[in-house]
Amino acid sequence: VPEGLLATVTVCLTLTAKRMHAKKVLVKNLEGVETLGSTTCICSDKTGTLTQNIMTVARIVYGGNNAFVTEDAPSSFTSGNKTYDPTNVCFQKLMRCSALCNVATFNESSKWEYDEDGETKKVDEFGNHIPVSFKGLLTQGDGTTIESYNWKPVGNASECAMIKFVQSEASHSLDDSDVDAIRSSHPTKFAIPY
């Protein structure tokens, strides 16, 4: 090992750290800096994935009669259009896998209406807590209307997108196919950490 290598690497890392500090970059782990140092191109979109940590299911792929089919899911990317077949067996299995193969959940406090104090659940004339509907309608800039979600998911952005999609589809169905019902009918036996 050359004598000057240690000093050179130390100086380079110090200068890089100072430049990153000047740009208000917060480094949580060294692997992130090492990976960023070898990056030549960063591709991003303007959907809120990076800035808000929100993702949305826009297209889904599942088995059709003779091949895989790619269909639109209702989102701002598809102008709220839905082209998939919810009665397709493969689609139903995809929904079950989307609910079971992730750990994202819905924040319980977003499922109920609260008084002005923000801590007491509102009750109706019979003393029952008043639930918040899972979704509402949102009018976009071009005048089209899409569904928006009132329940707030907690977890990884891609897993949150999956449970929002499953819960949204369950709200159209008459059976117990929402996320909680699917998970309670298929309890976790064991989990392998990713």
N, CA, C and O of each residue as an XYZ file, in Angstrom:
776
protein
N       0.855     -1.170      0.000
C       0.000      0.000      0.000
C       0.900      1.233      0.000
O       1.756      1.374      0.873
N       0.714      2.122     -0.971
C       1.542      3.349     -1.013
C       1.330      4.189      0.240
O       0.235      4.219      0.801
N       2.403      4.881      0.679
C       2.329      5.676      1.900
C       1.283      6.787      1.810
O       0.598      7.059      2.796
N       1.149      7.421      0.677
C       0.263      8.571      0.537
C      -1.197      8.209      0.314
O      -2.062      9.084      0.333
N      -1.481      6.917      0.101
C      -2.861      6.518     -0.208
C      -3.825      6.838      0.929
O      -4.919      7.348      0.685
N      -3.438      6.549      2.154
C      -4.314      6.802      3.294
C      -4.648      8.288      3.418
O      -5.805      8.661      3.611
N      -3.637      9.113      3.307
C      -3.855     10.563      3.414
C      -4.707     11.071      2.254
O      -5.581     11.915      2.453
N      -4.462     10.570      1.049
C      -5.225     11.002     -0.126
C      -6.705     10.638      0.008
O      -7.578     11.467     -0.250
N      -6.978      9.409      0.408
C      -8.363      8.975      0.577
C      -9.046      9.789      1.662
O     -10.198     10.191      1.502
N      -8.347     10.037      2.768
C      -8.918     10.818      3.871
C      -9.249     12.231      3.419
O     -10.326     12.741      3.729
N      -8.347     12.868      2.696
C      -8.579     14.232      2.207
C      -9.750     14.253      1.226
O     -10.601     15.140      1.294
N      -9.797     13.282      0.315
C     -10.890     13.230     -0.667
C     -12.245     13.046      0.028
O     -13.214     13.723     -0.316
N     -12.315     12.139      0.999
C     -13.562     11.926      1.722
C     -13.959     13.163      2.524
O     -15.142     13.490      2.618
N     -12.975     13.851      3.101
C     -13.264     15.068      3.864
C     -13.803     16.156      2.957
O     -14.779     16.821      3.305
N     -13.185     16.350      1.803
C     -13.662     17.371      0.856
C     -15.063     17.041      0.350
O     -15.908     17.925      0.210
N     -15.295     15.776      0.081
C     -16.621     15.357     -0.385
C     -17.664     15.578      0.712
O     -18.771     16.044      0.442
N     -17.301     15.241      1.939
C     -18.229     15.437      3.054
C     -18.540     16.922      3.235
O     -19.686     17.279      3.509
N     -17.550     17.785      3.088
C     -17.787     19.233      3.209
C     -18.719     19.734      2.103
O     -19.615     20.540      2.353
N     -18.495     19.246      0.871
C     -19.373     19.668     -0.244
C     -20.797     19.181     -0.008
O     -21.751     19.920     -0.255
N     -20.953     17.952      0.465
C     -22.289     17.429      0.735
C     -22.947     18.196      1.880
O     -24.150     18.457      1.840
N     -22.163     18.558      2.904
C     -22.707     19.330      4.017
C     -23.165     20.711      3.540
O     -24.185     21.218      4.005
N     -22.429     21.308      2.633
C     -22.809     22.623      2.097
C     -24.131     22.549      1.334
O     -24.876     23.527      1.276
N     -24.417     21.388      0.751
C     -25.679     21.209      0.012
C     -26.762     20.602      0.892
O     -27.811     20.193      0.396
N     -26.509     20.540      2.210
C     -27.467     20.046      3.199
C     -27.883     18.591      2.957
O     -29.054     18.239      3.100
N     -26.917     17.759      2.592
C     -27.166     16.335      2.408
C     -26.938     15.633      3.739
O     -25.890     15.803      4.362
N     -27.905     14.852      4.170
C     -27.783     14.089      5.403
C     -27.474     12.642      5.034
O     -28.278     11.977      4.380
N     -26.323     12.164      5.449
C     -25.902     10.808      5.131
C     -26.240      9.912      6.307
O     -25.750     10.125      7.416
N     -27.081      8.907      6.068
C     -27.471      7.996      7.144
C     -26.508      6.826      7.272
O     -26.290      6.316      8.371
N     -25.936      6.404      6.165
C     -24.979      5.307      6.239
C     -23.926      5.462      5.150
O     -24.164      6.089      4.118
N     -22.780      4.889      5.398
C     -21.657      5.034      4.479
C     -21.913      4.354      3.145
O     -21.419      4.817      2.117
N     -22.680      3.256      3.138
C     -22.956      2.554      1.883
C     -23.691      3.470      0.905
O     -23.469      3.404     -0.304
N     -24.568      4.326      1.439
C     -25.291      5.272      0.580
C     -24.350      6.231     -0.108
O     -24.539      6.550     -1.282
N     -23.331      6.701      0.608
C     -22.353      7.622      0.017
C     -21.513      6.893     -1.023
O     -21.231      7.431     -2.094
N     -21.118      5.676     -0.704
C     -20.309      4.912     -1.655
C     -21.082      4.649     -2.942
O     -20.533      4.759     -4.038
N     -22.361      4.300     -2.802
C     -23.191      4.048     -3.981
C     -23.387      5.331     -4.779
O     -23.302      5.327     -6.007
N     -23.649      6.426     -4.074
C     -23.846      7.705     -4.746
C     -22.581      8.138     -5.481
O     -22.653      8.756     -6.544
N     -21.433      7.812     -4.914
C     -20.170      8.191     -5.559
C     -19.955      7.484     -6.875
O     -19.261      8.014     -7.743
N     -20.524      6.305     -7.057
C     -20.337      5.574     -8.312
C     -21.501      5.777     -9.281
O     -21.548      5.136    -10.330
N     -22.437      6.658     -8.942
C     -23.601      6.903     -9.795
C     -23.229      7.840    -10.937
O     -22.593      8.872    -10.724
N     -23.627      7.475    -12.138
C     -23.364      8.333    -13.292
C     -24.627      8.999    -13.809
O     -24.557     10.019    -14.496
N     -25.778      8.433    -13.485
C     -27.040      8.989    -13.970
C     -28.128      8.740    -12.935
O     -28.270      7.623    -12.439
N     -28.898      9.774    -12.607
C     -30.028      9.617    -11.695
C     -31.294      9.937    -12.478
O     -31.445     11.044    -12.996
N     -32.196      8.977    -12.565
C     -33.463      9.169    -13.261
C     -34.563      9.334    -12.216
O     -34.611      8.592    -11.235
N     -35.422     10.284    -12.423
C     -36.508     10.495    -11.475
C     -37.772     10.870    -12.220
O     -37.740     11.183    -13.410
N     -38.881     10.833    -11.507
C     -40.151     11.240    -12.098
C     -40.762     12.314    -11.223
O     -40.204     12.660    -10.181
N     -41.884     12.837    -11.628
C     -42.512     13.915    -10.876
C     -43.851     13.458    -10.305
O     -44.828     14.206    -10.332
N     -43.896     12.235     -9.792
C     -45.154     11.677     -9.295
C     -45.284     11.759     -7.786
O     -46.326     11.382     -7.249
N     -44.284     12.229     -7.093
C     -44.321     12.261     -5.648
C     -43.600     11.084     -5.021
O     -43.503     11.005     -3.796
N     -43.091     10.166     -5.834
C     -42.396      9.001     -5.307
C     -41.189      9.432     -4.490
O     -40.957      8.918     -3.396
N     -40.424     10.370     -5.018
C     -39.215     10.803     -4.325
C     -39.495     11.864     -3.273
O     -38.919     11.816     -2.186
N     -40.358     12.812     -3.570
C     -40.582     13.923     -2.655
C     -41.541     13.597     -1.526
O     -41.352     14.078     -0.409
N     -42.565     12.793     -1.782
C     -43.573     12.512     -0.773
C     -43.582     11.054     -0.332
O     -44.328     10.697      0.580
N     -42.782     10.214     -0.950
C     -42.745      8.777     -0.664
C     -44.117      8.136     -0.893
O     -44.574      7.317     -0.096
N     -44.758      8.520     -1.986
C     -46.070      7.983     -2.341
C     -45.976      7.305     -3.699
O     -45.413      7.865     -4.640
N     -46.521      6.109     -3.802
C     -46.583      5.411     -5.083
C     -48.030      5.014     -5.344
O     -48.836      4.921     -4.418
N     -48.348      4.782     -6.607
C     -49.695      4.413     -7.019
C     -49.623      3.277     -8.021
O     -48.736      3.252     -8.874
N     -50.543      2.346     -7.924
C     -50.644      1.276     -8.917
C     -51.338      1.867    -10.141
O     -52.485      2.306    -10.052
N     -50.656      1.880    -11.273
C     -51.231      2.426    -12.500
C     -51.503      1.329    -13.526
O     -52.472      1.422    -14.281
N     -50.675      0.302    -13.567
C     -50.855     -0.810    -14.501
C     -50.622     -2.093    -13.724
O     -49.785     -2.150    -12.823
N     -51.374     -3.118    -14.088
C     -51.201     -4.421    -13.452
C     -51.039     -5.493    -14.528
O     -51.590     -5.389    -15.624
N     -50.288     -6.499    -14.194
C     -50.035     -7.609    -15.120
C     -50.428     -8.901    -14.405
O     -49.978     -9.169    -13.291
N     -51.266     -9.686    -15.054
C     -51.683    -10.973    -14.491
C     -51.979    -11.922    -15.649
O     -52.013    -11.511    -16.809
N     -52.188    -13.182    -15.323
C     -52.412    -14.196    -16.344
C     -53.787    -14.088    -16.972
O     -54.794    -13.956    -16.275
N     -53.821    -14.144    -18.305
C     -55.086    -14.171    -19.040
C     -55.375    -15.583    -19.509
O     -54.835    -16.542    -18.958
N     -56.214    -15.723    -20.510
C     -56.559    -17.047    -21.023
C     -55.364    -17.753    -21.634
O     -55.137    -18.934    -21.371
N     -54.590    -17.033    -22.455
C     -53.476    -17.678    -23.152
C     -52.127    -17.047    -22.859
O     -51.092    -17.625    -23.191
N     -52.120    -15.861    -22.238
C     -50.860    -15.158    -21.996
C     -51.065    -14.158    -20.874
O     -52.171    -14.013    -20.352
N     -50.010    -13.479    -20.511
C     -50.121    -12.416    -19.524
C     -50.787    -11.208    -20.166
O     -50.573    -10.915    -21.343
N     -51.593    -10.516    -19.382
C     -52.243     -9.301    -19.867
C     -51.820     -8.133    -18.987
O     -51.640     -8.281    -17.778
N     -51.665     -6.986    -19.604
C     -51.344     -5.749    -18.895
C     -52.554     -4.846    -18.983
O     -53.022     -4.531    -20.077
N     -53.062     -4.430    -17.839
C     -54.293     -3.639    -17.793
C     -54.082     -2.363    -16.991
O     -53.152     -2.263    -16.190
N     -54.960     -1.389    -17.218
C     -54.916     -0.129    -16.484
C     -55.629     -0.262    -15.152
O     -56.656     -0.932    -15.042
N     -55.073      0.382    -14.152
C     -55.741      0.520    -12.856
C     -56.152      1.982    -12.727
O     -55.477      2.854    -13.273
N     -57.230      2.268    -12.026
C     -57.662      3.657    -11.915
C     -56.629      4.500    -11.168
O     -56.349      4.251     -9.996
N     -56.073      5.487    -11.842
C     -55.081      6.387    -11.239
C     -55.022      7.653    -12.071
O     -55.664      7.749    -13.117
N     -54.260      8.611    -11.611
C     -54.111      9.857    -12.368
C     -53.361      9.623    -13.674
O     -53.481     10.421    -14.604
N     -52.593      8.544    -13.758
C     -51.850      8.233    -14.983
C     -52.751      7.669    -16.069
O     -52.428      7.754    -17.254
N     -53.880      7.094    -15.670
C     -54.795      6.468    -16.632
C     -56.130      7.213    -16.692
O     -57.125      6.681    -17.186
N     -56.141      8.441    -16.188
C     -57.354      9.276    -16.132
C     -58.502      8.557    -15.423
O     -59.669      8.746    -15.765
N     -58.165      7.743    -14.448
C     -59.174      7.039    -13.673
C     -59.766      5.830    -14.358
O     -60.701      5.222    -13.837
N     -59.235      5.460    -15.534
C     -59.776      4.314    -16.280
C     -59.338      2.988    -15.658
O     -58.236      2.867    -15.123
N     -60.217      2.012    -15.740
C     -59.949      0.671    -15.225
C     -60.272     -0.312    -16.338
O     -61.396     -0.334    -16.838
N     -59.283     -1.138    -16.735
C     -59.521     -2.090    -17.826
C     -59.371     -3.543    -17.389
O     -59.586     -4.445    -18.199
N     -59.011     -3.794    -16.139
C     -58.814     -5.182    -15.691
C     -60.151     -5.855    -15.403
O     -61.183     -5.202    -15.253
N     -60.096     -7.185    -15.331
C     -61.284     -8.005    -15.074
C     -61.218     -8.526    -13.639
O     -60.449     -9.446    -13.360
N     -62.004     -7.959    -12.724
C     -61.921     -8.391    -11.325
C     -62.420     -9.811    -11.090
O     -62.187    -10.362    -10.015
N     -63.091    -10.414    -12.048
C     -63.570    -11.791    -11.877
C     -62.528    -12.823    -12.315
O     -62.703    -14.016    -12.071
N     -61.447    -12.377    -12.958
C     -60.394    -13.275    -13.412
C     -59.725    -13.932    -12.201
O     -59.364    -13.245    -11.246
N     -59.563    -15.236    -12.236
C     -58.979    -15.985    -11.124
C     -57.547    -15.519    -10.844
O     -57.154    -15.384     -9.686
N     -56.776    -15.277    -11.894
C     -55.392    -14.818    -11.710
C     -55.365    -13.435    -11.067
O     -54.508    -13.155    -10.228
N     -56.289    -12.579    -11.453
C     -56.372    -11.258    -10.843
C     -56.690    -11.382     -9.354
O     -56.101    -10.674     -8.538
N     -57.602    -12.259     -8.998
C     -57.975    -12.450     -7.598
C     -56.797    -12.985     -6.781
O     -56.611    -12.596     -5.628
N     -56.006    -13.874     -7.377
C     -54.817    -14.378     -6.695
C     -53.778    -13.276     -6.528
O     -53.093    -13.212     -5.507
N     -53.662    -12.414     -7.526
C     -52.758    -11.270     -7.431
C     -53.167    -10.359     -6.274
O     -52.313     -9.860     -5.543
N     -54.461    -10.144     -6.111
C     -54.961     -9.315     -5.010
C     -54.603     -9.946     -3.655
O     -54.177     -9.254     -2.730
N     -54.784    -11.264     -3.556
C     -54.462    -11.945     -2.313
C     -52.968    -11.839     -2.006
O     -52.582    -11.570     -0.868
N     -52.133    -12.052     -3.020
C     -50.682    -11.931     -2.821
C     -50.287    -10.504     -2.440
O     -49.401    -10.301     -1.610
N     -50.944     -9.521     -3.048
C     -50.638     -8.120     -2.740
C     -50.959     -7.783     -1.294
O     -50.274     -6.961     -0.685
N     -51.979     -8.400     -0.743
C     -52.344     -8.148      0.652
C     -51.465     -8.933      1.621
O     -51.135     -8.443      2.701
N     -51.087    -10.148      1.236
C     -50.361    -11.013      2.162
C     -48.852    -10.832      2.134
O     -48.192    -11.003      3.159
N     -48.297    -10.492      0.984
C     -46.842    -10.468      0.846
C     -46.268     -9.081      1.089
O     -45.330     -8.668      0.407
N     -46.817     -8.368      2.044
C     -46.219     -7.112      2.475
C     -46.660     -6.813      3.890
O     -47.573     -7.452      4.415
N     -46.011     -5.843      4.507
C     -46.302     -5.535      5.910
C     -46.906     -4.148      6.093
O     -47.057     -3.693      7.226
N     -47.252     -3.474      5.017
C     -47.861     -2.150      5.125
C     -49.244     -2.284      5.759
O     -49.924     -3.294      5.583
N     -49.644     -1.263      6.491
C     -50.956     -1.243      7.136
C     -51.577      0.132      6.945
O     -50.929      1.054      6.450
N     -52.825      0.260      7.337
C     -53.479      1.558      7.342
C     -53.446      2.119      8.759
O     -53.699      1.397      9.724
N     -53.138      3.396      8.879
C     -53.131      4.066     10.167
C     -54.549      4.033     10.727
O     -55.478      4.546     10.104
N     -54.714      3.435     11.890
C     -56.050      3.279     12.477
C     -56.739      4.617     12.706
O     -57.959      4.718     12.584
N     -55.959      5.648     13.039
C     -56.586      6.940     13.323
C     -57.160      7.584     12.066
O     -58.022      8.457     12.169
N     -56.707      7.179     10.892
C     -57.247      7.762      9.661
C     -58.563      7.099      9.247
O     -59.206      7.542      8.296
N     -58.964      6.045      9.951
C     -60.195      5.324      9.611
C     -61.424      5.864     10.328
O     -62.540      5.417     10.062
N     -61.235      6.826     11.239
C     -62.345      7.310     12.074
C     -62.403      8.827     12.070
O     -61.383      9.504     11.943
N     -63.613      9.347     12.211
C     -63.785     10.790     12.345
C     -63.502     11.180     13.789
O     -63.880     10.470     14.721
N     -62.826     12.326     13.965
C     -62.463     12.798     15.296
C     -63.074     14.167     15.572
O     -63.359     14.932     14.650
N     -63.271     14.466     16.862
C     -63.730     15.790     17.269
C     -62.637     16.817     16.986
O     -61.541     16.466     16.548
N     -62.943     18.073     17.238
C     -61.992     19.149     16.968
C     -60.693     19.004     17.751
O     -59.644     19.477     17.314
N     -60.763     18.344     18.917
C     -59.542     18.178     19.715
C     -58.567     17.195     19.071
O     -57.397     17.146     19.451
N     -59.038     16.416     18.102
C     -58.183     15.476     17.381
C     -57.889     14.197     18.133
O     -57.159     13.348     17.621
N     -58.429     14.025     19.334
C     -58.143     12.843     20.126
C     -59.371     11.989     20.415
O     -59.250     10.793     20.680
N     -60.560     12.602     20.364
C     -61.786     11.886     20.687
C     -62.519     11.503     19.409
O     -62.798     12.351     18.562
N     -62.830     10.204     19.278
C     -63.569      9.747     18.103
C     -64.998     10.273     18.161
O     -65.624     10.281     19.221
N     -65.504     10.710     17.017
C     -66.890     11.156     16.943
C     -67.814      9.942     17.027
O     -67.467      8.849     16.580
N     -68.994     10.156     17.608
C     -69.976      9.084     17.695
C     -71.298      9.554     17.092
O     -71.607     10.745     17.087
N     -72.064      8.603     16.589
C     -73.386      8.929     16.035
C     -74.422      8.909     17.153
O     -74.071      8.769     18.325
N     -75.694      9.047     16.796
C     -76.764      9.112     17.803
C     -76.937      7.801     18.574
O     -77.585      7.783     19.620
N     -76.365      6.705     18.068
C     -76.467      5.416     18.747
C     -75.227      5.095     19.579
O     -75.151      4.038     20.205
N     -74.264      6.005     19.582
C     -73.039      5.804     20.347
C     -71.951      5.048     19.610
O     -70.939      4.677     20.206
N     -72.148      4.813     18.315
C     -71.138      4.106     17.517
C     -70.134      5.102     16.945
O     -70.489      6.225     16.587
N     -68.869      4.669     16.864
C     -67.851      5.520     16.252
C     -68.166      5.707     14.770
O     -68.650      4.786     14.111
N     -67.892      6.899     14.251
C     -68.207      7.208     12.856
C     -66.982      6.920     11.994
O     -65.952      7.577     12.145
N     -67.083      5.939     11.085
C     -65.927      5.626     10.233
C     -65.771      6.634      9.097
O     -66.739      7.259      8.665
N     -64.544      6.779      8.628
C     -64.235      7.582      7.445
C     -64.278      6.642      6.256
O     -63.730      5.542      6.324
N     -64.916      7.048      5.169
C     -64.936      6.187      3.980
C     -63.512      6.020      3.454
O     -62.685      6.925      3.558
N     -63.249      4.858      2.895
C     -61.892      4.559      2.431
C     -61.413      5.541      1.375
O     -60.247      5.936      1.376
N     -62.295      5.935      0.484
C     -61.874      6.834     -0.590
C     -62.940      7.871     -0.879
O     -64.105      7.731     -0.509
N     -62.496      8.915     -1.553
C     -63.377      9.984     -1.994
C     -63.038     10.332     -3.426
O     -62.221      9.652     -4.047
N     -63.641     11.366     -3.960
C     -63.377     11.781     -5.334
C     -62.532     13.051     -5.346
O     -62.710     13.941     -4.514
N     -61.621     13.115     -6.295
C     -60.738     14.260     -6.456
C     -60.808     14.710     -7.908
O     -60.641     13.898     -8.818
N     -61.056     16.006     -8.133
C     -61.111     16.535     -9.488
C     -59.720     17.032     -9.873
O     -59.119     17.840     -9.164
N     -59.218     16.538    -11.004
C     -57.901     16.922    -11.488
C     -57.980     18.230    -12.263
O     -59.068     18.745    -12.524
N     -56.825     18.758    -12.625
C     -56.752     20.019    -13.355
C     -57.429     19.982    -14.708
O     -57.926     21.007    -15.175
N     -57.461     18.812    -15.357
C     -58.085     18.715    -16.677
C     -59.585     18.449    -16.589
O     -60.242     18.260    -17.612
N     -60.130     18.435    -15.369
C     -61.569     18.237    -15.193
C     -61.989     16.801    -14.954
O     -63.138     16.554    -14.589
N     -61.091     15.844    -15.149
C     -61.445     14.455    -14.884
C     -61.474     14.206    -13.381
O     -60.804     14.897    -12.613
N     -62.240     13.231    -12.978
C     -62.368     12.899    -11.561
C     -61.731     11.541    -11.305
O     -61.980     10.576    -12.027
N     -60.914     11.484    -10.274
C     -60.298     10.219     -9.880
C     -60.573      9.981     -8.400
O     -60.948     10.893     -7.664
N     -60.379      8.737     -7.987
C     -60.557      8.401     -6.583
C     -59.318      8.814     -5.795
O     -58.194      8.647     -6.267
N     -59.522      9.348     -4.609
C     -58.416      9.636     -3.691
C     -58.654      8.831     -2.420
O     -59.789      8.468     -2.109
N     -57.596      8.557     -1.698
C     -57.685      7.683     -0.530
C     -57.702      8.511      0.748
O     -56.832      9.355      0.960
N     -58.697      8.268      1.598
C     -58.802      8.960      2.875
C     -58.014      8.250      3.967
O     -57.504      8.893      4.884
N     -57.913      6.924      3.873
C     -57.134      6.182      4.858
C     -55.661      6.347      4.527
O     -55.279      6.270      3.360
N     -54.840      6.571      5.523
C     -53.412      6.811      5.319
C     -52.615      5.526      5.562
O     -52.643      4.975      6.662
N     -51.907      5.049      4.535
C     -51.106      3.841      4.718
C     -49.789      4.138      5.430
O     -49.272      5.254      5.376
N     -49.264      3.121      6.094
C     -47.999      3.235      6.804
C     -47.108      2.096      6.338
O     -47.506      0.931      6.386
N     -45.908      2.427      5.889
C     -44.970      1.394      5.456
C     -44.216      1.811      4.209
O     -44.206      2.984      3.834
N     -43.590      0.841      3.577
C     -42.847      1.050      2.343
C     -43.799      1.562      1.263
O     -44.930      1.087      1.157
N     -43.346      2.527      0.463
C     -44.227      3.170     -0.524
C     -44.821      2.181     -1.528
O     -45.997      2.297     -1.873
N     -44.037      1.214     -2.002
C     -44.574      0.263     -2.979
C     -45.581     -0.677     -2.323
O     -46.577     -1.040     -2.949
N     -45.344     -1.075     -1.077
C     -46.293     -1.937     -0.381
C     -47.566     -1.166     -0.038
O     -48.660     -1.728     -0.075
N     -47.428      0.118      0.297
C     -48.608      0.951      0.557
C     -49.468      1.067     -0.702
O     -50.696      1.028     -0.625
N     -48.820      1.208     -1.858
C     -49.567      1.282     -3.115
C     -50.358      0.004     -3.342
O     -51.493      0.051     -3.817
N     -49.765     -1.138     -3.007
C     -50.463     -2.411     -3.206
C     -51.678     -2.546     -2.297
O     -52.741     -2.967     -2.754
N     -51.543     -2.197     -1.014
C     -52.708     -2.374     -0.131
C     -53.798     -1.346     -0.429
O     -54.980     -1.621     -0.223
N     -53.411     -0.161     -0.914
C     -54.440      0.808     -1.323
C     -55.229      0.257     -2.501
O     -56.449      0.407     -2.562
N     -54.535     -0.377     -3.434
C     -55.210     -0.953     -4.594
C     -56.130     -2.098     -4.178
O     -57.264     -2.180     -4.650
N     -55.656     -2.984     -3.300
C     -56.474     -4.114     -2.848
C     -57.698     -3.603     -2.087
O     -58.811     -4.080     -2.311
N     -57.499     -2.641     -1.196
C     -58.619     -2.117     -0.411
C     -59.618     -1.406     -1.324
O     -60.827     -1.495     -1.115
N     -59.112     -0.706     -2.326
C     -59.987     -0.015     -3.281
C     -60.835     -1.013     -4.046
O     -62.029     -0.791     -4.242
N     -60.237     -2.097     -4.474
C     -60.980     -3.127     -5.202
C     -61.982     -3.809     -4.284
O     -63.079     -4.161     -4.718
N     -61.618     -3.999     -3.021
C     -62.522     -4.637     -2.064
C     -63.747     -3.782     -1.801
O     -64.814     -4.312     -1.491
N     -63.613     -2.461     -1.920
C     -64.762     -1.595     -1.665
C     -65.823     -1.733     -2.750
O     -66.973     -1.340     -2.548
N     -65.440     -2.294     -3.911
C     -66.407     -2.538     -4.992
C     -67.040     -3.915     -4.892
O     -68.029     -4.197     -5.569
N     -66.473     -4.777     -4.050
C     -66.911     -6.161     -4.004
C     -67.813     -6.409     -2.796
O     -67.771     -5.654     -1.825
N     -68.610     -7.441     -2.854
C     -69.537     -7.758     -1.774
C     -68.958     -8.751     -0.771
O     -69.485     -8.888      0.333
N     -67.884     -9.444     -1.138
C     -67.320    -10.428     -0.218
C     -66.281     -9.783      0.696
O     -65.971     -8.601      0.551
N     -65.748    -10.556      1.630
C     -64.732    -10.064      2.552
C     -63.363    -10.167      1.890
O     -62.595    -11.086      2.171
N     -63.069     -9.226      1.018
C     -61.798     -9.280      0.303
C     -60.935     -8.069      0.614
O     -60.003     -7.771     -0.134
N     -61.229     -7.354      1.719
C     -60.376     -6.220      2.052
C     -59.097     -6.732      2.704
O     -58.983     -7.915      3.022
N     -58.149     -5.843      2.899
C     -56.819     -6.235      3.369
C     -56.899     -6.956      4.716
O     -56.296     -8.016      4.883
N     -57.628     -6.400      5.663
C     -57.710     -7.021      6.992
C     -58.363     -8.398      6.932
O     -57.915     -9.320      7.612
N     -59.416     -8.552      6.127
C     -60.099     -9.843      6.018
C     -59.190    -10.890      5.376
O     -59.156    -12.039      5.816
N     -58.460    -10.495      4.344
C     -57.544    -11.438      3.682
C     -56.461    -11.875      4.657
O     -56.142    -13.061      4.747
N     -55.896    -10.916      5.390
C     -54.817    -11.249      6.324
C     -55.315    -12.090      7.495
O     -54.594    -12.969      7.966
N     -56.527    -11.839      7.971
C     -57.027    -12.637      9.097
C     -57.388    -14.058      8.662
O     -57.303    -14.987      9.465
N     -57.790    -14.237      7.401
C     -58.109    -15.587      6.932
C     -56.864    -16.365      6.493
O     -56.938    -17.572      6.265
N     -55.730    -15.684      6.374
C     -54.459    -16.333      6.022
C     -53.376    -15.841      6.988
O     -52.528    -15.042      6.591
N     -53.384    -16.296      8.244
C     -52.416    -15.783      9.219
C     -50.970    -16.157      8.854
O     -50.713    -17.197      8.247
N     -50.054    -15.291      9.239
C     -48.639    -15.499      8.965
C     -48.114    -16.655      9.819
O     -48.291    -16.662     11.037
N     -47.478    -17.614      9.185
C     -46.882    -18.750      9.890
C     -45.450    -18.416     10.283
O     -45.039    -18.692     11.410
N     -44.683    -17.823      9.365
C     -43.335    -17.368      9.636
C     -42.966    -16.365      8.545
O     -43.602    -16.319      7.492
N     -41.951    -15.577      8.801
C     -41.513    -14.571      7.828
C     -40.007    -14.626      7.696
O     -39.286    -14.782      8.681
N     -39.545    -14.498      6.477
C     -38.118    -14.432      6.212
C     -37.771    -12.975      5.944
O     -38.272    -12.405      4.975
N     -36.926    -12.347      6.774
C     -36.592    -10.937      6.564
C     -35.928    -10.722      5.218
O     -35.144    -11.550      4.756
N     -36.256     -9.587      4.590
C     -35.691     -9.274      3.283
C     -34.371     -8.614      3.437
O     -33.733     -8.270      2.442
